[in-house]
Structure formats: C-alpha cells, structure tokens
C-alpha cells in the first residue's frame, strides 16, 4: 500500500503542475483518474460556502465546470486540520486556516493511512484551482512560481536553519512582509531560541518583533490556535505548523502595520500565506525526521564503539589475577585514547577498619601509553602486559606520589568520593575548587572537572575510581559518565576475583601449614611410640646377652652350659641385627628398578620358597588364577618381598595347620584396569579393634614380631601406585594387593 500511495503522488504532482488554472477539462480528468486509483466512486474539488463565490464543486464525473455543491456537509462541523471520513465522503483539507478548499472523495470505506498521507501532499498543487483565476492577473503567476521555487529549495535543505533562510527569501520578495520568526516544537516543549530574520535594518522595531515572536509562540502553544498582535510599527500573525495532526513548530510573520495589511487583506495573499505554512510544515517534518535518523545513527555508532571498547578492556583486565598488575592495567586502560579516553585516572581503596580511602595509584596518559605500548605501535588488548619497569615508573611519577599521599573519609557524605560509595553511583564534580569537603584535595592534585565511580564487590565496597581531563578540558558528558559506570563495573569484577583468589591462596597456605603441623605432630608421636617400642624390643635381647655374658665372665665350669649361653647370645644378636635391618629398611628411601613383571610368574617364584615350609606346617595350598593376566611394570624384587612377607604371615597364623588360598585375577582399581592378588588364610583372623593398625610401623599381632613387615610391604605397594588392604574373611584374614595397569597393558607407576 505504501508503494501504491507513493505512485499516486508521483503520478499526479507533475500532471497537476502542468495544468493552467483555466484548464478545467484537464482538472476533471485528473480528478476522475484520482478517484479510480483510490478505489472511490468520484473525486470533487469543493469550495466551502464561507469563501467568496463559495459552495462550489468540480467533479471528476460530471460536466466540466464549477457547479453548486449540493448536499455536502457544512464545513462548520468538519475538523479542517486532518483527513475526515463522514460516510460516504472523505474530506482532505488543502490549506491551513479557517475555510480551506477541500478535496472530497466519494467512497464507502475509510482510506488507508499511507494513502491519506500522500493525498495531503496534493495540497501543494490543487488550491490554485479552487477559484476561477483571472489569467491576466500577474500576481497569481508570480506567487505560484515563488511557491514552486520554495518547494524545491525546501526539499534540498539539510537543516532547519537552511530551510528557514529559503523561506525568508521567498517571503521578503512578497509585498509587505517585514520579518519572520520560527520556534521548533517537540511535544509541548518549545526548543531553543527563536530563529529570526528581517528584511529591514536592525533597530528597536526588530527587538520588539523578537519579543513579540517569543510571546506569541507561547500563546499559540497554550491555546493550540493562531494569534495576532498589532502595533504602530507592525502586524504579527503566529500560527502552528501542522503535519498530520501534529504541531512541529510555531511560525510568526510580521507585516506592515496598516489597518488592512495586504498580507492578510487580499484573498490571493491569504492563499499564499496558507501555502507557505503547509509547505514549511512538510519540510520541517522531513528535516526533523532526517535529523532524528542521523542522531540515532550517530548514537548507535557511539554505543557500538563504546561496547567494543568495553569488550576489549574487559578481556584485558580479566587476563591477570595479580592485584598489583591488575590495578596498573585498569588505570592505564582508563587513560589511553583507544581505551577509556580520559587523561588521568586515580585509584583509592577503602580500608574497612579505619573507614578511610587511601590513594593507591595515579596514572597519566603519558605513563599509561608507555606501560601499555611497551615499545609496540599499538596496544595489544588480547594479551596486554605491563612490565615491572613500567609499574615502577608509574609509581615513581610525581602525580602518583601526590595521589598516594591522599587520605579521605570513605563513609558518609563528607566528600564526593564518599558520596559515590554511599549512593553506589557515579558522582560528577563540575567545580572541584568549590566542592564541599574536597577543595584541598582538588587543589593538591590540580583536578579539573572530575568523576568518581564506585568500585563495588558483591558484599562490600572496594574503593573509588577517579578520572578527569585537566589538559584538554574536554567535557565529561552524561554518555561518558554512563561509560565510566560500565567500565567501573568491569574493573570491580576483576578486582574482586583477584581478591578472592588471593584469599583462597592464603587459606590454602594456612591449610598446608596446618597439615604440616598435624603431620609433624603425628610424626613426633610415631617417633615417640617407635622409640618406646625399640627400647622395649632391644632391652630383652640386651638383658639376655648381658646376663649370659656375665655368667661366662664368672668362668662357668660346665662346658655344656657355656655352649648353651653362647648359643643364646648368638641368637639374640641375630635377632637384634634383623630388627635393626628392618628399622633401617623402613626409614631409608627405597630405590626401585622397574621392568615388565609377569604376575603369574612372580607368584610361582614366591611359592617355590614357601611350598616346603607350608607342607611341613600341614598347610594345604590352593592356587586360583584367572587368565589372561596383563603384565605390570614394577620392581620384581620388591614385589617378591611383599609376596614372601604375606605368605609367611599367613603360614605363621596357622600354627595347627589349615588352608592357604592364593588368588590372582584381572580387575579394576580407581576406574582403571588392574591386577589383584589375594592371600587368604584359615587362622583366627585379626581383631576388629586391631585391623585398622596392622600397617602401622612397629605394630604386630605376634609375640616375637618386629611390626615392620606389613608397614614395609604397604609402602612398596603404594610406590607402585597400588593399594594393600586387610580384612577378615569367613575363617581367617585376607590381604589383597591391587596394582593398576596402563592403557597399553603396562601399569602406570611414578618416577623414583
């Protein structure tokens, strides 16, 4: 429909302009074509009865020529500033004013809005046909030529001021027009000062006209109609510029001050003024819409640019979690041209205990560029790095030293920084030297108009970011304050992440220290227990050795007794040697030599040493192997030692004979493939209160045991990243070895 309406407008304007006022046959053809294209039965050009020679109509279907209007409604009941539908008529006013000629379309349905907007544009060409113009009247032809030239000029105007200049040139060529004033309107608000131009020299009359234009504009806005004002020097007419029912501005014209001014007195001049208002209203709408689109485009481009800048800065400041580096990065990003764009940035951190804001860092644009560029042509926002030398340079700068000396109250409303924290919003200070509670602060740092942005964590305020432009004196606008608020939000998130990480590291360090203290305490307790156990174990053989040695020293005469005493001394000495070897083996670091080990072969080799002992102890051996078994990577000698220890313990647990079951099978350990070896005896088992301590050093369930065999075996298995478990079975104890196997069938072991 929009395209069809534009086609109607483009089709009729050129044809209508080519017709002369006397070519009623051509006008009749145009009206008939217009009715057909609009889907109506007929189109009339109607002059209401209030005009001279009024109540006439020209039809597109009737006889060529003007006829009485017939039964058309009285214009007193019609709103003459918009299209009105009174079935079956559509009334389209062609000129502003009290009694305009109307274009009447005869149809049963309301017209589409797009079509009515196009029909309103025909007001530029149809009014000249409303009265039979005398062809010999040269004023009419000059007026139409002036309107045509004005219409073209207004169409090319790019601003309201340019359009108003074109309008004034046209007006001043007419007889009696002295000056014109324009007040644009937005909603019900008059915008800015009045545009004013005069055709007479400056003087007291011109000033009176300016004041009159101001007063009349306000009166027109309040009454929504036109106003006149007469004086000895001029006659003023002020009326609204309407477009589709909306008032776009107030246009005031000034004419000569005669009682019957030619501007308003003659009919043709009234038509000229009405056409002027209509044409300029259309031009004002077009320019206003164009300026709105341009402003919107500029605003969108600014928002897009700021969003891209914030994205770059956000990636940059979240690239590090070190607080020192982060603060330098944040302030440097705020002070470079392709970053925040401010000339200086200052950071004040809040001390929660004292409630004071302490200056931490101050950065100028020069030091920020030096820090971020680092010898490059442009800032690398993807991976920004500030070297220690640049950080030291920023700290040593005179400006930073002045910032660090500043201490301000951080609570209440004593200064702008505290108010920013209190209100949790950006505070702008336009006159720093007159600011309550911060005049000395501004004078010390030589601050221009500055802004304070609060840095807020999730649960507590962190500090305040202060920026200014002392060199260029560039204004910090509302848009820049909004950008600063977003920038401060990103900086707050990065700083809180850094603080949380630092707190986590401190907590982790404290946890490690606590763990070390606990381990040290356990170790000391274990050493105490070990020392007591060693003292007890060493005391018995030493007492025996000492006693029998003293008897030999007394020269026992019986050779048999001396031989017995010597055997006891030898046996106890061997026992001491074995005990000391076990203690040394447990205490010193184990060196493992890894190679591929066949689990089944390792078990068979261990059994070769134990078969005779098992048979002598009347113990039956049951061997259960689930094949195939993957090879493992380990120290064969150490694993063989573990097997011998477990088999010996099982044998010693069955003093009256029994059954020893040995199982070897593939399985899983901690989600990975593994080989499991179980040694089960049919002895008495291990008491529930003692089973949790069987792997503790120097703990033994045997009277003559050292308590180190299972402890050493458990450590060897753990060095193979495996696990040694103990539990009670249906009859006796069960010890299980689990050794993990890697993806390629070889167990994964640590490097020792």
N, C-alpha and C positions, 0 to 999 in steps of 0.2 A: 504493500500500500504506500509506503514511503517513496518508493521509486516512481509509482504511478502519479503521486501528487507532485513530485518534482517535474515529471514530464509535462503535466498540465501547466505548471507555472512557466517552464522554459518554452512551451509551445505558444502561450498566449501573450507573454510580455512583448516579444518583438513584433508580433502582428498588431497588437493594440497600439504600440508606439508609432507604427507606420500610418495608422488611420488619422485622418483630419477630423476636427470636431464636427464637421458638416456631413461626414460620410456615415449617415445613419444606416444605410443598407449594409455596409461592411460591419458596423457595430452589431446589427441584428444577426448577421451570420455568425459573428464571434459568440454572441450570447447563446444561440442555438447549439453551436458546437460545444460550448462550455457545459450546457445542460446535459447533452448526450454523454460527454466524458465523465461527468459527475454522477451519472445514473439518475438524473432528475427529469421531470416532465417538461419543465420550462425554466428559463432564466430571465429575470427582469432587472432593469436598472430603474430604481424608484427614487423620486424626489419627494420627500415628505411635504405636507401642506404648510408647514411653518415657514418654508423658504419662498422667496419671490417666484411667481409662476410655478408654485409647488403642487403637490398631489398629482404628479405626472409619472407615467411609467413607459418604458420602452421594452417590448417583449421580443424574445427570440423567435416566437412562432406567429405573432400577429402581423398586422400591417406595418410596414416600415414607417416609422414616425412616432412622435410622442402622443400618448393617449391618456385620458383620465385614469387615476389609479384604481378605481373600482372599490372593492370591498376589503382592501388591505387594512390590517390593524392600525390603530392610532399610534404614532411614534411615542406618545407620552407614556405608553405602557411598556416600551421596549428599552432594555439597557443598551446604551449606544457605545459601549466600550468593549464589547466582545460579541462573538457569534451567538445568536439566539435561535432556538427552534420552537416555533409555535405552529403545530401541525395545521396545514401541510407546508408551512413556509419556513425557509432558513434565511435569517436576516444577517447580512455581513456588512458592518459599517465600513465606509471607505475613507472617512476623515475623522479626526478627533474633534470634539465640540458638541454643542447642544443640539444641532439639527443637521447631521451629515447626510449626504446621499447614501443610499443603501443598495447593495446587490442582493437580490431576492432570488432564491432557488426554490422551485416548487417540487416537493417530493414527500413521500410518506415516512421515510426512515431518517434518523439523525445521521449526519455526516461523520466520517472518521476524523479523529483529532488531527492526524497528519494532513488530511485534505483541507480542514479549516485553516490550519496554519499557512498553507500555500495560497488559499483564497484571500487571506488577509493581505498577502504581499501584492495582490492586484490593486490595492488602494493607490499605488503609485501611478496607475495609468487610467483607471476608469473615471475619477472625479471630473476630469475635464469635459466629459460628455454629459454631465448632469444637467447643464443648462445649454440652450442653443447659443453657442458663442458667435458673436458677430465676427466674420472673417476679417473685417477691415480693422479690428482692434489690435494694434501692435503690442500693447502691454501684455495681452494674453500669450502671444507667441514668445516674447522675451521671458515671461515668467516660466513657461514650460521648458524653454531652453535652459534657464537657470536651474530648474529642478532636475533636469536630466544630467547636467554637468555636476550638480551637487551629489546626485545619487552615485555617479561613477567615482567621484572623489572620496565619498564616504566609504564606498566598497574597498578602496585601496588603502584607507587609513589604517595604520597599525596601532594607534593608541588613542585614548580619549582626547588627549590634548591636541593631537593632529586632526582628529575628526572635528573638534570644536573650532579649530582655526579655519578649516574648509567651510564650515557652517557660517562663521562670521564674515568671511569674504563674500559669500553669496548674499547674506543679509544686508551688508553695508552697501551693496550695489542697488538695493531697493530704496525707493524714495521714502525718507522719514525715519529709518532705523538708525538709532544712535549708538546702542551698545547691547551686549548680551552677556548673561551670566549662567553658569551651569554648576549644579551641585549633584554629583553622583549619589545614589542611594543604595544601601544594602539592607534588605529587610525594612525596618523602620528607622534606620540609623543613617544620618547624613554623614558622608565620608569626606574628611579633609576640608581644605579651604575651597572657596568658590573659584572656578575658572571664570575669568572675566576679560573681555576685550571691548574696546570702544573705538568708534570712528571719529571721535573728537579729541582735542588735546587734553592732557591731564589738568586737573583743577578741582575746585570744590565740588563741582557738579559730579565729577567722576567718583569722588569719595562718597557723595550722597547716594549715587547709584549702587555702589558696592554695599553700603549698609542696607539699602532697600532690598537688594538681591538676597542678602542674608536673612532679613526679617520675613520676606515673602516666602522664601523656601521653607522656613519653619512653619509658617501658617498653612501652606499647601499640604505639608506632611500631616499636620494635625487634623485638617478638615477634609482631606482627600478630594479636593476640587481645585478650581483655579481662583486666583486672587488678582485684583488690580489695585494700583496705587497711583494717585495723581498728585502732581506738584506744579509749581510755576515753571519748572525747567524741563520736566519730562513726564511721560505717561508710561507706567510699568505694568506688564502682564506676566504673571508667573503661573505655570500650569505643569502638571505631571507628564512625564514621558512614559507612556504605557506600551507594553508589548504583551499580548495575550493575557491581559488582566493584571499583569504585574507592573508596579511602578519602579522604573530603573533610575530615575533621577528627576530633577526639577530644572526646567529651562525658563529663564526670565529674560524677556525682551523689553528694551527701552526705546520709546519713540518720542517724537516732538510733542511738546506739552499743550498743543491746541485742544480745544474742547472736542472737536471732531477730527481726530487724527486720521490721516489717510491709511495708516496701518490697520486700524480696526474698522474704519468707517466704510470703505469701499468693499463690495462683495468679493471682487476678484482678489484683493489683498487678503481678505479673511481666508479665502480658499488657499492662498499661497502660504499663510502662516500655519494653517492646519496641515498642509502637506509637509511643511518643514518639520513640525512636531512628529509626524508619522515616520518620515524618512530617518530623522535623527534617532528616534526610538529603536528602529530596526538596526541602525548602525551601532548604537550603544549596546544592544543585546549581542550583536556579533562580536564586538570588541571585548565586551565583558566575558563572554564565553571563551574567546581565544585566550585572553589573559588568564582566566581560570585554568584552562588546559595547560598553558605554559607554566603557570605557577605550580600546578600539580606535577607536571613533568620534572620541573627543577627540584621540587620537594622529594619526589620519588627517587631521582638520581642521587640527591644528597643522602637519603636514607639508605639507598643501596651502597653508596660509598662508605658510609659510617658502619653499616653492617659488615662489609668486607674488612674494614679496618679492625673492628672489634673481633672478628673471627681470627685475623692474623695475630692480633695481640693476645687473644685467649690461648691460641696454640703455643705462642712463645712463652707466656708466663706459666703455663702448665707443663713446660718441658723440663722444669727443675723443681726439686723439693727442698733444696737447701735454702734456709731463710735468708742468709746474707746475700747470696747470689740473686734470690728472688726479689728482694727489696730494690737492689740496684736495677734489675731488669724492669720492674714495674715503673719506677720513676723515670728511667731512661725511655721506655716506650711512651710514657705520657708527654715527654718533652721533645720528641723528634717530629719533623713536619709530616711524614707519612704514617705517624702513629697517632698519639693524642692531639698533636698540633699545638700544645701550649709551650710557652717559652721557659717556664720554670716549674718544678714540682718538688714538694716537700712532704715528708712523712713524719707524723707524730704518733707515737704508740702510747696506749693508755696503761698506766701502772695501776692494777686493781687494788693494791693495798693502800697506796697513798692517794689514789684518785687524781693523779696529775698526768698531763700529757707531756711527754718528753720528746724533744726533737731528736730524730734518729738519723735522717739523711736529707740532704738537699742537692738537687741536680739542676744544672742549667742546660740550655740546648747545646752549647759547645761541648760540655763534658759528656752529655748523652750521646751525641753523634760520634765522639771519639770512642766511647765504650762500645756502642752497638756496631759501628762500621768495622772496627778492628783492622784497618788497612784495606777494606774492600770498597767497591764503588757504591754499593747499596746494602741496606740491611737485609740479612738473611733471616727472615721471620720463621722459616721452617726449623732451623736449628741455631737459634741465637746463643751466643756465648760471650760472656763478659769476663775477660781475663783478670787475674789478681792485680796486675799493674793498673788496669783501668779502674778497678774498685778502689785501689789506694789513691789514685789521682782524684777521684770524686770525693773521697773522704778528706783529702788534704786541701781541697779548694776553699778559698775564703768564704764563699757563700755557704758551703756545707758546715764550716766551723761556726758560723753565726747561727745556723739552724740548730745545731747540736746544743748550743748554749741556752736555747729557749725552753722554758717550763711554764705551762699554762694549766689553769684549773680544768679538769676534764668532766666535772659534774655541774649541774645547774645551768644557768644561762648567763654566766659572767663574761663570756666572750663568744665569738661566732663559732669557734671550733667545738666548744662545749654544747652550744645550741644545736649544732649539726648532729652530735651524738645523742642529745636529748630527744630531738624530734625525729631522728633517723631519716633525714632528708638532706638534700644539698642546700647549702646556705650561700647566697651571693652577697658580697660586701662591695657596693659601688663606691663608697667613700671611706677608704681604710683609715685615714688620719682622724676621722671624726667618729669612729666606731667605739661604742662604749665597751670598756674593759680590754681593748686590744689596740689602742692608739700607739703605745710604746712598742708593741710587737710589730706593727706595720712599719713604724719609722725605723726600727732597727734593721729589718730585712728589706727596706725600701720597696714595699709592696705597692703595686698598682691595684686596680680593682681585682679582687681575687674571689675564688670559690672554694668552699670547704665541703668535701664529700666524705661522709662517714664510712668507715670500713667495719662491717658488721659480720660477726660469726653467727653460728646457729643459736648459741645460747648466751653470748656475751659480746660487747663491743671490743674491737681490736685497736682502733686508732682512727686517725683522720688524714685524708689526702688533701693537700692544699696546692692550688695551681694559680698562676697569674701570667700576664703578658706585659711586663714593665717596659720593654723596649719599643715594640710596635704600637702599644696602647690599643691593640685590637679588642673590640668589644666581646665580652663573653655573653652571647645571646641565650635565649631560652632553649634553642636547639642544642647549643653547645653544653648547657647545663644538663640536659637530658642525656647527651652522650657521656658526659662525665659520670653521671649516676650509673649508667650501664658499665662503664669502664671500672668504676669502684666496686661494683658487684662482682665482676670477674676477678679483680685483684683480691677481694675479700675471700672468695672461694679458694684461690690458690694459696693465700697466706694461711687460712685455716687448715688446709690439707697439710701444709708444711709443719704447722704447729702440732697437729695430730700425729704426724709421722715422728716428729721429734719426741713427743710424749711417749709414743709407742716404743721408740728406741730406748728411751730412759727406763721405761718399765721393763723392757726386755733385758737391759743391762742389769737392773736391780734383781730381776728374776734369776739371771745367770749367777750373780753374786750370792744370792740366797741358796741356789742349788749347790754352788761350790762350798758354801759354808756347811750345808747339810751333808754333802759328800765328805767333807773334811771331818765333820763330827762322827759320821759313820765309820770313816776310815780309822779315826783315832780310837773309837770304841772297838772296832775289829782288831786293831793292833793291840789294844789292852787285853782283849779276850785271847788273842793269839799268844801274847807274851805269857799270860797266865797258863794257857794250855801247854806251851812249850816248856815253861818252867816245871809244870807238873810231869810232863812226859819225860823230860830229861832227868828229873830228880830220881825217879825209880831206878833206871839203869845205873846212874851215878852212885846211888846208895849201895846197890849190889856190887858194883865194881870196887867201890871204896871198902866195903866190908870184907869182901873176899881177898882183896889186895892186902888189907891189914893182917888177915889171918896168915897169908903167905909170908908177910913180913915177920910174923912171930915164929916162922920156921916150923910150920906144921910137919910132924914126923911121918905121918901116914902118907905114902906116895899116892894112894888111890884118892884120898881127899884132895891133895894138891892138884891132881889131874882134873877132878870134878870142879874145883874152884877156878881153874884156868879155862875150862870149857864155858863156865858161866860168864866169866869176864869176856871171853871172845864173843859169845852170843850177844851179850848186852852191848858190846862195842859195835858189832854189825848192825844191831837194832838202832843205835844212835846214828850210825853212818847213813842207813836207809832213811831215817827220819830227817836228817839234815839235807840229804839229796832231794827229798820230797819238798822240803821248805824252799830250797834254792830253786827247784824246778817250777814251783808255783810263783815265786817272787820275781824271777828274772823274765825279760821279754822273750817270747817264743819266736824263733825264726823258722818259717815254713817253706818247704820246697815243693812246688806244685807240679803235678803231672797227671796224665789221664789214669784214672783208677777204675778197675772193674769191680763193682760192689760184690758180686758173687765170688770172685777170686779172692778178694780181701777177707771175706767171711770164712772161706775154706782154709786159708792160710792160718787164721786165728784158731780155728778148730783143731788144726794139726797139733798145736801145742797143748790143747786142753783135753783132747779125747782120752788119753791115758789117765789123767787126773780125774776126769768125770767118771770113767769106768771104775777106778779104784774107790771112789766115793759112792758107788752104787747109784749113779745118776743116769737116767735114760735121756738120750739126746733126740729131739725131734726137729728136723730141718724142713721149713716150708718156704719155697722160693717161687715167686710168680714171674715168669719170663714173658717177653724180653725185658731186660733191665738196661736203661741208658747208662753210659759211662759218666763218671763225675770227675771234676777237676779238683784235686786236693793233694795233701801231703800224705802219702801212703803209710809212712812210718807212724805218724801221729794218729791217723785213723786206726791203724793196727793196735796202737797203745790203748785207745779208747775201747776197742772191742775186747782186748785181753782183760782190761780192768772190769768191764761189765760182766764178762764170763766168770772171772774169779770171784766177784761179789756174789753172783748167783750161786756158784758152787759152795761158797762158804756159808750161804744162807740155808743150805740143805745138808746139815751135818748127819742126818739119819737117812740120806738118800732121797730121791724124788725124781721129778721130770723137769728138764730144761728145754723150753721151746724157743727156737730161733726162727724168726720170720723176716724175709726180705721181699719187698714188693714196691712197684711204682705207685706214686700218689701225687698229692698237691700240697704245697706249703706257701701260705700267703698269696694265693692266687696263681702261683707259678708251678710248673712241673717239678717233681721232687722224687727222691728215693728214700723209703722208710725202712729202718731196721729195728725190730723189736726183740728184746731179750726178756723172757718170762720164766720165773722160777715157781716152784710149788712149796716154798718155805712159808714162814709165818707172816710175811709181809711187813710193812712199815706202819707204825702207829700214826693215826691221823694228826696228832699233835706234833709229830716229828717229821712228817713227809715234806713239809714246806721248807725244811732246813737242810735237806740231805746234800745240797750242792754248796752249802756254806763251808768255808775253809775251817779245818780242824774239828768239824762235826762228824762223829762216827757212831754207828749203831753197834759196833763190835768193841769188845773189851780191849783188844790189843791193836786197834786200827789207828792210823795217824789222822784220818779225817781230811786228807788232801786228794785222794784218788778221784772221787767224783767231782771235786772242785776243778781239778786239772782237766778232767775229761770234758766237763761242761764248757770250759774256756776254749778248748781245742775245737769243739763243735761250733761254738759261736764265731770263732775266727774263720770258719768255713761258711759263715752266714747261714748257719743252720740252727737247730734247736734240739736240746736234750731234755726230755720230760720224764717224770716219775709218777706212777700211780699204782694203786693196789688193784689186782685182778681178782678173779673168783677164789684163787687159792693163795697166791703169793704176790710178789711185786713184779711190775712190768716197767722196763726202761725202754724208751723209744728215741731213736736218732732220726732226724729229718734233715736231709741235705738237698737244697734246691738245684735244679738243672736248668741251664740256659736254653735259648731258642734252638740252638744248633745241637742240642743233646749234651752239652757240657755245662757243668754247674758254674754259677756266677760267684766268684769269690773276691774278696778285697785284696788290694796290693799291700803286702807286708814286706 
